[in-house]
Amino acid sequence: DISKPVPWLIELGIMDNKGKILQTKQKKFKQINRFLEMVQDIQEQLPKKVNIVDIGCGKSYLTFALYTYLVEQGYIVKMIGLDLKEDVIEHCSSLAKKLEFEGLEFYAGDVMEFDFNKEVVNLVVTLHACDTATDYALFNAIKWQSEVILSVPCCQHEVNKQIDPKSCEIMLNHGIIKERFSALLTDSIRGEILSSYGYNVQIMEFIEMQQTAKNLLIRAVRKKSKPKVINLDKCFEIMEQYKVKPKLYSLLEENELL
């Protein structure tokens, strides 16, 4: 009920003390609600005692939203927000304590080095993780066999640098088209890899294009039966066609998960 003051929205500067959404935060508030709609679609896939990792949590608008929503839905939530920026993590940690969100903790560090004490991770969230940071998050989600993955990629440079312009000259000779095509190619390969590892994958519009061009969300829900064989033939074909090797594939290869 947005007619009443909501403490965490007030603390994050989205709402005033009277319960009104600030004019400058209308887009952010719409983004929060759109994200929670997508969570609502998959919440039945989550156990009632749920472990969540938010990789590259940043200022954590959606982290606080997700935690609050699931708690209000009766879930017992243990959630970790992880980011490299210590000042951001310090701020989020103090806010979680102030709000008495006991199941929400924040840590500064690299996801590839962080120790989760071998706990099961049910949901991995990665929102606007820049370039290959999304790949590191998806790699860990696959490794942990997370039931659900919600990923909104951000700027993508890796494939743009690798792609062979001769593979489709009519498109790739134009900088802006090459940039957009590279981003779509990257997310298509990510989706195919997740499918090969036993996930039902949807790539959908997160929020309206008018709000941001970074508007795709990869939603992956793990199937109950694991695939007997990891078949990446389609990935091989398209990677060979465009002479690219995305970081997610490289990480799986390096860690012998192919």
Order of alpha helices (4+ residues) and beta strands (2+ residues): alpha-alpha-beta-alpha-beta-alpha-beta-beta-alpha-beta-alpha-alpha-alpha-beta-beta-alpha-alpha
